[in-house]
């Protein structure tokens, strides 16, 4: 288990290589667009998570109230 976690851990030099590869693949002009899309995706995910969390809390409250 720990070996698999260590396999995917990224340090400073690895991050530089990854960032350089992204720059080569997408180019300097596409990176802001890519980051905007990533930001929108994260925002949508967090909104969905918050909605599900509130629905679960409301459902649990209804169950507690009915007892």
N, C-alpha and C positions, 0 to 999 in steps of 0.2 A: 504494500500500500504506500509506504513512504517513498519507495523507489519510484513509483509512478508519479507521485507529487513532485519529486525532485526532477523528474524528466521534463516536466512542463514549466518549471520555474524559470523566469527570465531575469537575468541580471542586467547591468549596464551595457556591456558589450553586445549582448544578444539583442537588446532593445534597439541599439544603434543600427544593427544589421537589419532588423525587421523594418524600422522606419525608412532606411535606405531602399529596401526592396519595395516598400509601398510607394515611395517617391518615384522609383523607376517604372513601376507598373502603371501607376495612375497619372503621373505627371504633376507638376506644381499647380496647374490650373484646376484639376479635378479634385484635389484634396479638400479644399473648403466645402465643395458640394458633397463630398463623401462624409465629411464630419457633420454637416447639417443634417443629412439623412440619418446618420447614426444618433445624433441628438434627438431628432424627432421620434425615432424608434424607441429610445430609452424613455422619453417622456410618455409615449403611448403605453409602454409596458408598465411604468409606474402608476399611471392613471388606472389601468386595468387592475393592477394589484390592489390599489387603494379601494376601488369599487368592490372587488371580491371580499376584501377584508371587512369593509363596512357591512356588506350583506351578511357575512358570517356572524359578525357581532350582533346585528339586528335579529338574526335567526336564533342565536343563543339566548338573547334577551327575551324573545317571545316564548321560548321553551321554559326559561326560568319563571316568567310571569304566569304561565299556565299551571304551574305546580302549586 
